[in-house]
Amino acid sequence: MASRTSNLLGVGVVNGLEAEYQPRGPMVYVRDPADEGNAFVRVSMARWSRFLASIKAGVFTPQQEGDEVTITIGDLANAGIVKCSPYLVTTRHTWDTFVKAVKGGEFDPVDAVADTRSDE
């Protein structure tokens, strides 16, 4: 199982939103690649796993206003010396693409890191 984890370290997955596992922490950085400011949110591995599970179960509902979708998932906004926002703003299309990818299992490799890290 350790080799599976080491193969995923620092690997980003993009489909709608981008998620990249960072072993320092450990945490997942999530951002919208179309965001010119490259804003990101930091999410703990436990929160990331719960977030994906809630999307798959159809119970996560982001705040929506017109075409703007606000996703509040960052639980490490003030971790370390870099401050970042606990929420991410994206478009409805990007959110829909991300949800489809999550339900299709495309982000499972990042979630698998959370599972193996919690076993350590």
N, C-alpha and C positions, 0 to 999 in steps of 0.2 A: 504494500500500500504506500510506503514512503516514496518509492520511485514514481508512482503515479502523481503524487503531490509535487515532487520536485520537477516533473515535466511541465507543470502548470504554473510554476512561480513566475510572476511578472507577465503573464500572458493576458492580453486583452481580448475580449469578445465583443464584437460590434454587430448589432442588428437593431436599428432604431437608436438605442442608447449604447454607450460603451461602458463595459465593466472590466476593471483590471485588478487582479489580486496582487496585493503587496505584502510580502512576508513580514516586513517591519510592522509590527502592530499586533497581530495580523489584521488586515482590513481590506476592503474593496473600495476602490475609487470609481465613482459613477459620474459620467458626464454625457452631454449631448455633443457629438462631434461637430454638429453644425453651428454650435455656439461659438461665435468669433472670439469671445473673451475666455474660452476654454474653462469656464467655471466648472467645478466638480464638487461632489459631496463625498465625505468619508463615512463609510458604513462598517460597523463591526461585523465579523463573520457570523455571529449569532443573529444579528438583525437582518443581514443579507439573506440568510437561509429562511427566516420567517417571512421576509418580504416576498421572495420567490414563491414560497408555499401559499401565501395569501393570494397572489396573482393566479396561480394555478387553480386554486379553489374558487376563484371568482369573487373574493370578498374584499379585495383592495380597491378602493375608489379614490383616485386623486382629486384634488380640487380642480375644477374646470370653469373657465370663463371664456366663452367664445372659442377661439382656436388655441388659447393658451392653457397649458396643463401644468399644474404645480404638484410636484411629488416630494412629500416630506418624509425622508427616510434616513437622513444623516444623523447618526447618534454620536459621532466623534467630531463635532464641529470645532471644539476647542482643545482637541488632543494635540499635544506637541507644540511647536513654536509657530506653526502655520495655522492661521485661523481661516475657517471656511464656513460656508452657509450650510444649514441642515436641510435645505430644500433645493430642488432643481427645477428650472422652468424650461419647458419644451413645447413642441406643437402637438396637436391632436394626432396628426399622421405619424410622427415619431413615436408617440406613446403607443398607438395601436400596433405599429410594427414591432415594438419592444414586447408588448403583451403576447403577440402571436409567437414571437421567438421564444419567450419564456415557456409558454404552453407547449411548444414544439421541442423543448429540451435543450435549446441552443446554449443556455446559460448554466446548465447542469454541471459542466466541468468546473466552473468557478464555485458553485455550491458544494461540489464534492470536496473541495479543499476545506470548506467549513466543517464538513463532517469528519474528515481525517484529523483536522486540528483539534476538534473537541474530544477526540479519542486519546489524545496525547496527555 
